[in-house]
Amino acid sequence: MLDGEHGPAVQKAMDLLVRYGEALDAERLVDTNNVCATVGATTPFVRDFAAQHAGGMDAVFSEFSLDCADVVKIPKVKVYTSHLQQGIDPLNAQLQGVSAELVKIYRMGETYLGGLGVQLLNTCTPYQVGNVPVKGEHCAWMESSAVIYCNSVLGGRTNAEGRESAGAAMLTGKIPYWGYHLDENRLGTHLIELELEVKDTADWGLLGYYVGEMVQERIPVINGVRNVPNLARLKHFGAAASSSGGVEMYHVIGVTPEARNMKEAFGAGKPLATFRYGPAERKRAYEQVNSTGRDAHVDYVMLGCPHYSIEQIWEVCQLLEGQRIHADTSLWIFTPSTIKQIADRNGYTKIITDAGGHLMTDTCSAFGRVMPKGVQVAAVDSAKQAHYLPAIMGVQAWFGTTADCIQAAITGRWSGRLA
Ligand code: F3S
């Protein structure tokens, strides 16, 4: 591939991977048949870039996904590749304040990627809609909340790749063999002893936020879980831990696949430090996640970070059915488009829209910078979104349970408390 026998695009991709692997001191490359990447872009900048360079979207791919100044013809992807979230929901573009022109660019990107053989899952939670790596499978994934889920809950093996390395991996089926691909780098480093029961999804988000702050980029091992957390709880835990810190892998003793017991989680090593998570730590995490919330008036409720599962949509519908959202408040819920189809069939989308809310796909407020006009105070049930939304969009954010958020959507006021 490096010699150019497979064409110029593959040669550039391999050149990038070799340079990347050498910089990382990787001993070799490893085969991957599972790449998750953001390739499409929906900005006028990309349109202009495509228009100014012969080769159109190939020029965009060459520059942004291969870090290559020459425009090379991009062949079909060599291995299974699914697309992560995008910048807009094309079916709710008007509501999101997105111009028709931007939708056209989005569609152009989709057509291009479909032609390359990229699966347009368009979600930050590919594992919810069919891309579920098996234990030990070598992957090349982007998106911190997906990476941590892949490594920790599924036992897949991936580093947090960037757009360029993922772009190169999809054309070659190779990725540098380092970091979380190696057994020895997957062992726990810090022990977290739970001194309370972690109950709902928001609670798992709080624990994740605390853990990320304490261990930063290391590997926490959670001990003392009394009830096995489900997909949504682990999803929120990981998303929070990768936001407040840079956690890409964790273990939950007796739950996650590489931590049936302490010995398996830590190997021959000992924890570098042990932290206890009790009521005081939980309260501190709650106050930190809520540090930007000041005004009780809530004009936007955003749910679905990471993208909601069908179970979470069902839960919302139980809270929302027959109610009406406050006239001054918007409710937007984000989910993968395939899950939205199930919600449509189950009547959940109708329950949400009848109440005055919207079920959206493909993007989210922090990633796509899409919110209702004039929002000043948002309410979320995701510690990750509470972390990013104020920083990216300059709004206040309240964090609480899904029930707190639905209550805020109905009353227009925040009344969440730490139970
Ligand atoms: Fe997904 Fe957006 Fe959250 S891309 S993980 S919903 S910040």
Residues whose N, C-alpha, C, O or C-beta is under 5 A from the ligand:
A	BS01	F3S	Q85 C124 S145 G304 C305 P306 H307 C364 A366 F367
